[in-house]
């Protein structure tokens, strides 16, 4: 909100993409509890990358038995997620905890209407694309619907938490009234108007 207020949409878009990915993942795991084990299992691969980089940069290394434990967890995760590169093409078959793309996962949790403004456009601004570099230099782009997307993602995250921790009363009366008003404003629920 602060970045948008100060017309720093590049920074706001970077944060928006992160919030979108986390909200989609949170909703997906909440709706598919068995997927939590896959999500947790992949953590070893992430930690190995961090620990290897720390060792490479500083020379510091985890002691035993921690090093052996993480190595065993990584070996198990690499086998499960088929992380070893293909001998022919050198590509990994799966580079994340799930085979689903962010777009596919967002469809499964009914957040795909936010994909363009919360993931695709921010990705083009974050990565070294011509559009992203020109946008950074010219500073002429609008906020790109950042606040509308951020507000919806905030509500979605709150709803997931309430459904998980307060199963008997997942939505407060005030939140229910706001959601019903939003649904009646548009002919298609969840569509964000540009502006």
Residue frames as a rotation matrix with the C-alpha (Angstrom) as fourth column:
UNK 1
0.571 0.821 0.000 0.00
0.821 -0.571 0.000 0.00
0.000 0.000 -1.000 0.00
UNK 2
0.440 -0.489 -0.753 2.84
0.161 -0.782 0.602 2.38
-0.883 -0.386 -0.266 0.84
UNK 3
-0.640 -0.726 0.253 4.64
0.343 0.025 0.939 1.69
-0.688 0.687 0.233 -2.43
UNK 4
-0.205 0.653 0.729 1.45
0.965 0.010 0.263 2.20
0.164 0.758 -0.632 -4.43
UNK 5
0.713 0.493 -0.499 0.74
0.620 -0.775 0.121 5.42
-0.327 -0.396 -0.858 -2.55
UNK 6
0.240 -0.727 -0.644 4.19
-0.152 -0.683 0.714 6.76
-0.959 -0.074 -0.275 -3.46
UNK 7
0.807 0.213 -0.550 3.80
-0.550 -0.068 -0.833 5.72
-0.215 0.975 0.063 -7.12
UNK 8
-0.387 -0.922 -0.005 6.46
-0.890 0.372 0.263 3.01
-0.241 0.106 -0.965 -6.82
UNK 9
0.609 0.791 -0.051 4.55
-0.775 0.581 -0.248 0.38
-0.167 0.191 0.967 -8.73
UNK 10
0.115 -0.628 -0.770 7.67
-0.508 0.629 -0.589 -1.68
0.854 0.459 -0.247 -9.55
UNK 11
-0.853 -0.442 0.278 8.24
-0.437 0.312 -0.844 -2.41
0.286 -0.841 -0.459 -5.86
UNK 12
-0.195 0.878 0.437 4.52
-0.835 0.085 -0.544 -2.93
-0.515 -0.471 0.716 -5.26
UNK 13
0.542 0.402 -0.738 4.32
-0.785 0.556 -0.274 -5.39
0.300 0.728 0.617 -8.15
UNK 14
-0.411 -0.766 -0.494 7.22
-0.422 0.640 -0.642 -7.46
0.808 -0.056 -0.586 -6.78
UNK 15
-0.864 0.145 0.483 5.48
-0.448 0.216 -0.867 -7.79
-0.230 -0.966 -0.121 -3.44
UNK 16
0.121 0.986 -0.118 2.12
-0.926 0.069 -0.371 -8.47
-0.357 0.154 0.921 -5.12
UNK 17
0.172 -0.099 -0.980 3.54
-0.655 0.732 -0.189 -11.43
0.736 0.675 0.061 -7.06
UNK 18
-0.826 -0.540 -0.162 4.92
-0.213 0.565 -0.797 -12.93
0.522 -0.624 -0.581 -3.84
UNK 19
-0.614 0.680 0.401 1.60
-0.597 -0.068 -0.799 -12.45
-0.516 -0.730 0.448 -2.03
UNK 20
0.284 0.736 -0.614 -0.28
-0.957 0.252 -0.140 -14.00
0.052 0.628 0.777 -4.97
UNK 21
-0.166 -0.419 -0.893 1.92
-0.424 0.848 -0.319 -17.10
0.890 0.326 -0.318 -5.05
UNK 22
-0.970 -0.228 0.089 1.69
-0.165 0.338 -0.926 -17.56
0.181 -0.913 -0.366 -1.29
UNK 23
-0.347 0.917 0.195 -2.08
-0.776 -0.163 -0.610 -17.08
-0.527 -0.363 0.768 -1.22
UNK 24
0.307 0.414 -0.857 -2.61
-0.855 0.515 -0.057 -19.52
0.418 0.751 0.512 -4.11
UNK 25
-0.490 -0.577 -0.653 -0.36
-0.207 0.805 -0.556 -22.09
0.847 -0.138 -0.514 -2.40
UNK 26
-0.913 0.181 0.365 -2.07
-0.372 -0.008 -0.928 -21.56
-0.165 -0.983 0.075 0.96
UNK 27
0.027 0.996 -0.080 -5.54
-0.932 -0.004 -0.363 -22.02
-0.362 0.084 0.929 -0.56
UNK 28
0.165 -0.011 -0.986 -4.42
-0.696 0.707 -0.125 -25.04
0.699 0.707 0.109 -2.59
UNK 29
-0.776 -0.505 -0.378 -2.95
-0.086 0.679 -0.730 -26.82
0.625 -0.534 -0.570 0.44
UNK 30
-0.731 0.571 0.374 -5.97
-0.554 -0.176 -0.813 -25.88
-0.398 -0.802 0.445 2.59
UNK 31
0.292 0.896 -0.336 -8.27
-0.930 0.183 -0.318 -27.42
-0.224 0.405 0.887 -0.02
UNK 32
0.665 -0.171 -0.727 -5.97
-0.250 0.867 -0.432 -30.44
0.704 0.469 0.534 -0.60
UNK 33
0.717 -0.343 0.608 -4.49
-0.678 -0.139 0.722 -31.36
-0.163 -0.929 -0.332 2.83
UNK 34
0.790 -0.467 0.398 -2.54
0.402 0.884 0.238 -34.43
-0.463 -0.028 0.886 1.55
UNK 35
0.652 -0.546 0.526 -0.43
0.415 -0.325 -0.850 -32.01
0.635 0.772 0.015 -0.55
UNK 36
0.847 -0.321 0.424 1.06
-0.523 -0.646 0.556 -30.62
0.096 -0.693 -0.715 2.69
UNK 37
0.648 -0.629 0.430 3.47
0.186 0.677 0.712 -33.57
-0.739 -0.381 0.556 2.91
UNK 38
0.431 -0.478 0.766 4.83
0.891 0.089 -0.446 -32.75
0.145 0.874 0.464 -0.56
UNK 39
0.724 -0.101 0.682 5.20
-0.023 -0.992 -0.123 -29.10
0.689 0.073 -0.721 0.37
UNK 40
0.807 -0.409 0.426 7.07
-0.512 -0.126 0.850 -29.97
-0.294 -0.904 -0.311 3.58
UNK 41
0.655 -0.546 0.523 9.21
0.490 0.833 0.256 -32.63
-0.576 0.088 0.813 1.89
UNK 42
0.597 -0.406 0.692 10.59
0.633 -0.292 -0.717 -30.19
0.493 0.866 0.083 -0.67
UNK 43
0.966 -0.172 0.193 11.95
-0.251 -0.798 0.548 -28.00
0.060 -0.578 -0.814 2.14
UNK 44
0.540 -0.810 0.229 15.12
0.322 0.450 0.833 -30.11
-0.778 -0.376 0.504 2.34
UNK 45
0.176 -0.454 0.873 16.08
0.982 0.024 -0.186 -29.19
0.063 0.891 0.450 -1.22
UNK 46
0.731 0.135 0.668 15.57
0.179 -0.984 0.003 -25.50
0.658 0.117 -0.744 -0.47
UNK 47
0.910 -0.392 0.135 17.69
-0.245 -0.246 0.938 -25.75
-0.335 -0.886 -0.320 2.68
UNK 48
0.389 -0.810 0.439 20.47
0.723 0.564 0.399 -27.57
-0.571 0.162 0.805 0.87
UNK 49
0.347 -0.221 0.911 20.72
0.751 -0.516 -0.411 -24.72
0.561 0.827 -0.013 -1.66
UNK 50
0.848 0.006 0.530 20.95
-0.242 -0.885 0.397 -22.14
0.472 -0.465 -0.749 1.13
UNK 51
0.803 -0.553 0.221 23.48
-0.065 0.287 0.956 -24.14
-0.592 -0.782 0.195 3.14
UNK 52
0.342 -0.684 0.644 25.64
0.911 0.410 -0.048 -24.82
-0.231 0.603 0.764 0.08
UNK 53
0.464 -0.125 0.877 25.67
0.431 -0.833 -0.347 -21.11
0.774 0.539 -0.332 -0.77
UNK 54
0.931 -0.159 0.329 26.60
-0.363 -0.506 0.783 -20.18
0.042 -0.848 -0.528 2.82
UNK 55
0.595 -0.739 0.315 29.48
0.376 0.603 0.703 -22.66
-0.710 -0.300 0.637 2.69
UNK 56
0.286 -0.456 0.843 30.62
0.944 -0.017 -0.330 -21.39
0.164 0.890 0.425 -0.72
UNK 57
0.581 0.041 0.813 30.47
0.165 -0.984 -0.068 -17.75
0.797 0.173 -0.579 0.39
UNK 58
0.625 -0.225 0.748 31.78
-0.715 -0.549 0.433 -17.95
0.313 -0.805 -0.504 3.95
UNK 59
-0.404 -0.766 -0.501 33.39
-0.450 0.643 -0.620 -21.37
0.796 -0.025 -0.605 4.37
UNK 60
-0.534 0.298 0.791 31.02
-0.788 0.163 -0.594 -22.09
-0.306 -0.940 0.148 7.28
UNK 61
-0.488 0.345 -0.802 29.45
-0.366 0.753 0.547 -25.52
0.793 0.560 -0.241 7.30
UNK 62
0.505 0.740 0.444 26.79
-0.790 0.188 0.584 -27.30
0.349 -0.646 0.679 9.29
UNK 63
-0.547 -0.726 0.416 28.19
-0.835 0.503 -0.221 -29.84
-0.049 -0.468 -0.882 11.73
UNK 64
-0.522 0.336 -0.783 27.25
-0.019 0.914 0.405 -33.47
0.852 0.227 -0.471 12.20
UNK 65
-0.593 0.215 0.776 24.70
0.502 0.852 0.148 -35.03
-0.629 0.478 -0.613 12.58
UNK 66
0.182 0.739 -0.649 22.83
-0.107 -0.641 -0.760 -32.11
-0.978 0.207 -0.038 10.94
UNK 67
-0.307 -0.387 -0.869 24.77
-0.868 -0.260 0.422 -32.40
-0.390 0.884 -0.256 7.68
UNK 68
-0.997 -0.062 0.036 24.02
-0.047 0.943 0.330 -36.13
-0.055 0.327 -0.943 7.35
UNK 69
-0.363 0.932 0.008 20.37
0.490 0.198 -0.849 -35.61
-0.793 -0.304 -0.528 8.26
UNK 70
0.213 0.446 -0.869 19.87
-0.474 -0.731 -0.491 -32.92
-0.854 0.517 0.056 5.62
UNK 71
-0.638 -0.507 -0.579 21.73
-0.753 0.256 0.606 -35.02
-0.159 0.823 -0.546 3.02
UNK 72
-0.897 0.356 0.263 19.40
0.340 0.935 -0.106 -37.97
-0.284 -0.006 -0.959 3.70
UNK 73
0.012 0.946 -0.323 16.31
0.315 -0.310 -0.897 -35.74
-0.949 -0.091 -0.302 3.47
UNK 74
-0.031 -0.100 -0.995 17.59
-0.768 -0.635 0.088 -34.22
-0.640 0.766 -0.056 0.22
UNK 75
-0.928 -0.344 -0.141 18.25
-0.357 0.721 0.594 -37.66
-0.102 0.602 -0.792 -1.32
UNK 76
-0.568 0.795 0.215 14.72
0.616 0.584 -0.529 -38.75
-0.546 -0.168 -0.821 -0.41
UNK 77
0.221 0.672 -0.706 13.20
-0.016 -0.722 -0.692 -35.53
-0.975 0.164 -0.149 -1.77
UNK 78
-0.381 -0.433 -0.817 15.23
-0.799 -0.290 0.526 -35.67
-0.465 0.854 -0.235 -5.01
UNK 79
-0.984 0.066 0.164 14.00
0.123 0.919 0.374 -39.21
-0.126 0.388 -0.913 -5.63
UNK 80
-0.256 0.965 -0.056 10.40
0.682 0.139 -0.718 -38.25
-0.686 -0.222 -0.693 -4.90
UNK 81
0.492 0.462 -0.738 10.41
-0.056 -0.829 -0.556 -35.04
-0.869 0.315 -0.382 -6.93
UNK 82
0.555 -0.348 0.755 12.64
0.800 0.472 -0.370 -36.46
-0.228 0.810 0.541 -9.69
UNK 83
0.844 -0.241 -0.479 15.11
-0.143 -0.962 0.233 -33.67
-0.516 -0.128 -0.847 -9.22
UNK 84
-0.144 -0.941 0.306 18.01
0.269 0.260 0.927 -35.36
-0.952 0.216 0.215 -10.97
UNK 85
-0.044 0.100 -0.994 18.59
-0.784 -0.620 -0.027 -33.82
-0.619 0.778 0.106 -14.41
UNK 86
0.892 0.364 0.269 17.64
-0.077 0.708 -0.702 -35.90
-0.446 0.605 0.660 -17.45
UNK 87
0.039 -0.964 0.262 20.84
0.341 0.259 0.904 -37.39
-0.939 0.054 0.339 -18.95
UNK 88
-0.106 -0.044 0.993 19.75
0.990 0.085 0.109 -36.39
-0.089 0.995 0.034 -22.46
UNK 89
0.381 0.362 0.851 18.27
0.570 -0.817 0.092 -32.90
0.728 0.450 -0.518 -22.19
UNK 90
-0.659 -0.724 -0.203 19.89
0.547 -0.276 -0.790 -31.96
0.516 -0.632 0.578 -18.83
UNK 91
-0.355 0.628 0.693 16.55
-0.563 -0.735 0.377 -30.50
0.746 -0.257 0.614 -17.66
UNK 92
-0.969 0.140 0.204 14.91
-0.112 0.487 -0.866 -31.43
-0.220 -0.862 -0.456 -14.37
UNK 93
-0.609 0.793 0.011 11.50
0.546 0.410 0.731 -33.01
0.575 0.451 -0.683 -14.66
UNK 94
0.603 0.793 -0.084 10.13
0.584 -0.367 0.724 -31.17
0.544 -0.486 -0.684 -11.62
UNK 95
-0.424 -0.835 0.352 11.68
0.400 -0.521 -0.754 -28.06
0.813 -0.179 0.555 -10.11
UNK 96
-0.436 0.356 0.827 9.18
-0.761 -0.636 -0.128 -27.40
0.480 -0.685 0.548 -7.34
UNK 97
-0.801 0.165 0.575 7.15
-0.371 0.616 -0.695 -29.29
-0.469 -0.770 -0.432 -4.75
UNK 98
0.176 0.913 0.368 4.28
0.060 0.363 -0.930 -29.65
-0.982 0.186 0.009 -7.24
UNK 99
-0.580 -0.319 0.750 4.00
0.715 0.242 0.656 -30.34
-0.390 0.916 0.088 -10.95
UNK 100
0.474 0.857 0.202 1.30
0.870 -0.421 -0.257 -27.67
-0.135 0.298 -0.945 -11.22
UNK 101
-0.530 -0.522 0.668 2.16
0.593 -0.792 -0.148 -24.28
0.606 0.318 0.729 -12.65
UNK 102
-0.892 0.214 -0.398 1.11
0.186 -0.628 -0.755 -21.21
-0.412 -0.748 0.521 -10.70
UNK 103
-0.646 0.679 -0.348 -1.56
-0.751 -0.485 0.448 -20.55
0.135 0.551 0.823 -13.32
UNK 104
-0.321 0.521 -0.791 -2.96
-0.063 0.821 0.567 -24.10
0.945 0.232 -0.231 -13.09
UNK 105
-0.659 0.050 -0.750 -2.94
0.724 0.313 -0.615 -24.00
0.204 -0.949 -0.242 -9.29
UNK 106
-0.911 0.331 -0.248 -4.68
-0.209 -0.885 -0.415 -20.61
-0.357 -0.326 0.875 -9.31
UNK 107
-0.455 0.779 -0.431 -7.45
-0.613 0.077 0.787 -22.11
0.646 0.622 0.442 -11.50
UNK 108
-0.376 0.273 -0.885 -7.96
0.417 0.903 0.102 -24.93
0.828 -0.330 -0.453 -9.02
UNK 109
-0.529 0.154 -0.835 -8.51
0.822 -0.153 -0.549 -22.46
-0.212 -0.976 -0.045 -6.17
UNK 110
0.409 0.816 0.408 -10.60
0.905 -0.422 -0.062 -19.99
0.122 0.394 -0.911 -8.21
UNK 111
0.428 -0.333 -0.840 -7.99
0.214 -0.866 0.452 -17.22
-0.878 -0.374 -0.300 -8.22
UNK 112
-0.224 -0.557 0.800 -7.08
0.892 0.214 0.399 -17.42
-0.393 0.802 0.449 -11.91
UNK 113
0.666 0.512 0.543 -8.85
0.684 -0.709 -0.171 -14.10
0.297 0.486 -0.822 -12.55
UNK 114
0.892 -0.399 -0.213 -5.95
-0.183 -0.749 0.637 -12.47
-0.414 -0.529 -0.741 -10.62
UNK 115
0.448 -0.773 0.449 -3.17
0.697 0.617 0.366 -14.28
-0.560 0.149 0.815 -12.53
UNK 116
0.410 -0.280 0.868 -2.60
0.754 -0.432 -0.495 -11.60
0.514 0.857 0.034 -15.18
UNK 117
0.570 -0.098 0.816 -2.30
-0.203 -0.979 0.025 -8.63
0.796 -0.180 -0.578 -12.80
UNK 118
0.796 -0.201 0.570 -0.81
-0.586 -0.021 0.810 -10.46
-0.151 -0.979 -0.135 -9.80
UNK 119
0.457 -0.652 0.605 1.65
0.203 0.738 0.643 -12.84
-0.866 -0.171 0.469 -11.47
UNK 120
0.420 -0.292 0.859 2.22
0.899 0.263 -0.350 -12.41
-0.124 0.920 0.373 -15.20
UNK 121
0.740 -0.128 0.660 2.67
0.160 -0.920 -0.358 -8.63
0.653 0.371 -0.660 -15.33
UNK 122
0.810 -0.494 0.316 4.76
-0.519 -0.354 0.778 -8.53
-0.273 -0.794 -0.543 -12.12
UNK 123
0.514 -0.636 0.575 6.94
0.472 0.770 0.430 -11.32
-0.717 0.050 0.696 -13.54
UNK 124
0.491 -0.294 0.820 7.67
0.799 -0.221 -0.559 -9.24
0.346 0.930 0.127 -16.63
UNK 125
0.778 -0.182 0.601 8.61
-0.272 -0.960 0.062 -6.29
0.566 -0.211 -0.797 -14.42
UNK 126
0.782 -0.478 0.400 10.78
-0.328 0.229 0.916 -8.37
-0.530 -0.848 0.022 -12.05
UNK 127
0.365 -0.646 0.671 12.77
0.648 0.693 0.315 -10.27
-0.668 0.320 0.672 -14.69
UNK 128
-0.391 -0.612 -0.687 15.15
-0.072 -0.724 0.686 -8.58
-0.918 0.317 0.239 -17.13
UNK 129
0.086 0.503 0.860 12.65
0.933 0.263 -0.247 -8.21
-0.350 0.824 -0.446 -19.97
UNK 130
-0.711 -0.303 0.635 12.67
0.580 -0.763 0.285 -5.28
0.398 0.571 0.718 -22.37
UNK 131
0.235 0.896 0.378 9.26
0.300 -0.436 0.848 -4.21
0.924 -0.086 -0.371 -21.05
UNK 132
0.712 0.039 -0.701 10.49
0.699 0.047 0.713 -4.35
0.060 -0.998 0.006 -17.44
UNK 133
-0.312 -0.918 -0.245 13.67
0.896 -0.370 0.245 -2.40
-0.315 -0.144 0.938 -18.19
UNK 134
-0.611 0.154 0.777 11.86
0.414 -0.774 0.479 0.27
0.675 0.614 0.409 -20.23
UNK 135
0.500 0.865 -0.033 9.21
0.416 -0.207 0.886 0.57
0.760 -0.456 -0.463 -17.54
UNK 136
0.412 -0.434 -0.801 11.89
0.881 -0.032 0.471 1.08
-0.230 -0.900 0.369 -14.87
UNK 137
-0.660 -0.744 0.105 13.62
0.737 -0.614 0.284 3.79
-0.147 0.265 0.953 -16.91
UNK 138
-0.586 0.456 0.670 10.52
0.285 -0.658 0.697 5.64
0.759 0.599 0.256 -18.14
UNK 139
-0.873 0.299 -0.384 8.47
0.391 -0.040 -0.920 5.44
-0.290 -0.953 -0.082 -14.92
UNK 140
-0.791 0.579 -0.200 5.39
-0.605 -0.687 0.402 6.10
0.095 0.439 0.893 -17.02
UNK 141
-0.605 0.577 -0.549 3.28
0.202 0.778 0.595 3.04
0.770 0.249 -0.587 -16.27
UNK 142
0.170 0.732 0.660 0.16
-0.703 -0.379 0.602 3.14
0.690 -0.567 0.450 -14.09
UNK 143
-0.288 -0.249 0.924 -0.14
-0.925 0.321 -0.202 1.17
-0.247 -0.914 -0.323 -10.88
UNK 144
-0.590 -0.011 -0.808 -1.56
-0.541 0.747 0.385 -1.76
0.599 0.664 -0.447 -12.90
UNK 145
0.356 0.912 -0.206 -4.45
-0.432 0.356 0.829 -2.67
0.829 -0.206 0.520 -10.61
UNK 146
-0.582 -0.737 -0.343 -2.11
-0.034 0.444 -0.896 -3.49
0.812 -0.510 -0.283 -7.73
UNK 147
-0.812 0.230 0.536 -4.40
-0.582 -0.275 -0.765 -2.38
-0.028 -0.934 0.357 -4.90
UNK 148
0.271 0.947 -0.170 -7.50
-0.949 0.292 0.115 -4.20
0.159 0.130 0.979 -6.18
UNK 149
0.292 -0.243 -0.925 -5.51
-0.163 0.940 -0.299 -7.44
0.942 0.238 0.235 -6.40
UNK 150
-0.752 -0.659 0.012 -3.81
-0.088 0.083 -0.993 -6.89
0.653 -0.747 -0.121 -3.03
UNK 151
-0.450 0.659 0.603 -7.15
-0.891 -0.283 -0.356 -6.32
-0.064 -0.697 0.714 -1.29
UNK 152
0.560 0.700 -0.442 -8.70
-0.732 0.669 0.132 -9.46
0.388 0.250 0.887 -2.74
UNK 153
0.001 -0.649 -0.761 -5.64
0.023 0.761 -0.649 -11.55
1.000 -0.017 0.016 -1.83
UNK 154
-0.827 -0.260 0.498 -5.78
-0.439 -0.253 -0.862 -10.21
0.350 -0.932 0.095 1.72
UNK 155
0.045 0.935 0.353 -9.43
-0.994 0.078 -0.078 -11.22
-0.101 -0.347 0.932 2.05
UNK 156
0.554 0.129 -0.822 -8.70
-0.432 0.889 -0.151 -14.66
0.712 0.439 0.549 0.55
UNK 157
-0.476 -0.816 -0.329 -5.88
-0.029 0.388 -0.921 -15.23
0.879 -0.429 -0.208 3.06
UNK 158
-0.682 0.305 0.665 -8.08
-0.731 -0.287 -0.619 -14.19
0.002 -0.908 0.419 5.98
UNK 159
0.395 0.907 -0.148 -10.83
-0.909 0.409 0.077 -16.54
0.131 0.104 0.986 4.80
UNK 160
0.236 -0.384 -0.893 -8.43
-0.144 0.895 -0.422 -19.50
0.961 0.228 0.156 4.56
UNK 161
-0.806 -0.584 0.098 -7.15
-0.146 0.037 -0.989 -18.83
0.574 -0.811 -0.115 8.07
UNK 162
-0.403 0.729 0.554 -10.64
-0.906 -0.233 -0.353 -18.44
-0.128 -0.644 0.754 9.51
UNK 163
0.533 0.619 -0.576 -11.84
-0.709 0.699 0.096 -21.62
0.462 0.357 0.812 7.83
UNK 164
-0.062 -0.654 -0.754 -8.88
0.039 0.753 -0.656 -23.50
0.997 -0.070 -0.021 9.25
UNK 165
-0.890 -0.448 -0.085 -8.84
0.120 -0.050 -0.991 -22.10
0.439 -0.893 0.098 12.79
UNK 166
-0.686 0.721 0.101 -12.53
-0.454 -0.315 -0.834 -21.28
-0.569 -0.617 0.543 13.28
UNK 167
-0.975 0.221 0.010 -14.36
0.154 0.647 0.747 -24.06
0.158 0.730 -0.665 11.48
UNK 168
-0.348 0.909 -0.231 -17.66
0.883 0.234 -0.408 -23.39
-0.316 -0.346 -0.883 13.25
UNK 169
0.691 0.547 -0.472 -17.75
0.375 -0.830 -0.413 -19.73
-0.618 0.109 -0.778 12.16
UNK 170
-0.015 -0.821 0.571 -15.58
0.954 0.160 0.255 -19.25
-0.300 0.549 0.780 9.06
UNK 171
-0.522 -0.114 0.845 -16.84
0.538 -0.813 0.223 -15.77
0.661 0.571 0.486 8.16
UNK 172
-0.773 0.266 -0.575 -17.88
0.398 -0.502 -0.768 -12.90
-0.493 -0.823 0.282 10.42
UNK 173
0.274 0.952 0.138 -21.23
0.784 -0.138 -0.605 -11.23
-0.556 0.274 -0.784 9.68
UNK 174
0.459 -0.165 -0.873 -19.41
-0.277 -0.960 0.036 -8.04
-0.844 0.226 -0.487 8.58
UNK 175
-0.646 -0.755 -0.118 -17.13
-0.407 0.209 0.889 -9.99
-0.647 0.622 -0.442 6.22
UNK 176
-0.495 0.549 0.673 -20.12
0.707 0.705 -0.056 -11.91
-0.505 0.448 -0.737 4.84
UNK 177
0.577 0.727 -0.372 -21.94
0.402 -0.650 -0.645 -8.63
-0.711 0.223 -0.667 4.07
UNK 178
0.092 -0.641 -0.762 -18.84
-0.606 -0.643 0.468 -7.29
-0.790 0.419 -0.448 2.29
UNK 179
-0.827 -0.413 0.380 -18.46
-0.020 0.698 0.716 -10.47
-0.561 0.585 -0.586 0.24
UNK 180
-0.090 0.883 0.460 -22.15
0.831 0.322 -0.454 -10.48
-0.549 0.341 -0.763 -0.73
UNK 181
0.607 0.264 -0.749 -21.93
-0.042 -0.931 -0.362 -6.81
-0.793 0.251 -0.554 -1.77
UNK 182
-0.374 -0.834 -0.405 -18.85
-0.584 -0.127 0.801 -7.54
-0.720 0.537 -0.440 -3.91
UNK 183
-0.741 0.130 0.659 -20.61
0.428 0.848 0.314 -10.47
-0.517 0.514 -0.684 -5.59
UNK 184
0.281 0.950 0.134 -23.68
0.760 -0.135 -0.635 -8.39
-0.586 0.281 -0.760 -6.44
UNK 185
0.228 -0.264 -0.937 -21.56
-0.283 -0.939 0.195 -5.55
-0.931 0.221 -0.289 -7.93
UNK 186
-0.563 -0.538 -0.628 -20.33
-0.766 0.053 0.641 -7.68
-0.312 0.841 -0.442 -10.81
UNK 187
0.498 0.758 -0.422 -22.01
-0.861 0.489 -0.138 -10.12
0.101 0.433 0.896 -13.11
UNK 188
0.510 -0.431 -0.744 -19.08
0.114 0.891 -0.439 -12.52
0.852 0.139 0.504 -12.67
UNK 189
0.995 -0.094 -0.044 -17.84
0.034 -0.103 0.994 -13.06
-0.098 -0.990 -0.099 -9.09
UNK 190
0.443 -0.895 -0.053 -14.27
0.508 0.202 0.838 -12.04
-0.739 -0.398 0.544 -8.42
UNK 191
0.262 -0.369 0.891 -13.73
0.903 -0.233 -0.362 -9.99
0.341 0.900 0.272 -11.57
UNK 192
-0.081 -0.399 -0.913 -11.61
0.665 -0.704 0.249 -6.96
-0.743 -0.587 0.322 -10.85
UNK 193
0.852 0.362 0.378 -12.34
0.523 -0.568 -0.635 -3.75
-0.015 0.739 -0.674 -12.68
UNK 194
-0.173 -0.964 0.200 -9.33
0.967 -0.205 -0.151 -1.89
0.187 0.167 0.968 -14.04
UNK 195
0.458 0.307 0.835 -8.87
0.283 -0.940 0.190 1.61
0.843 0.149 -0.517 -12.72
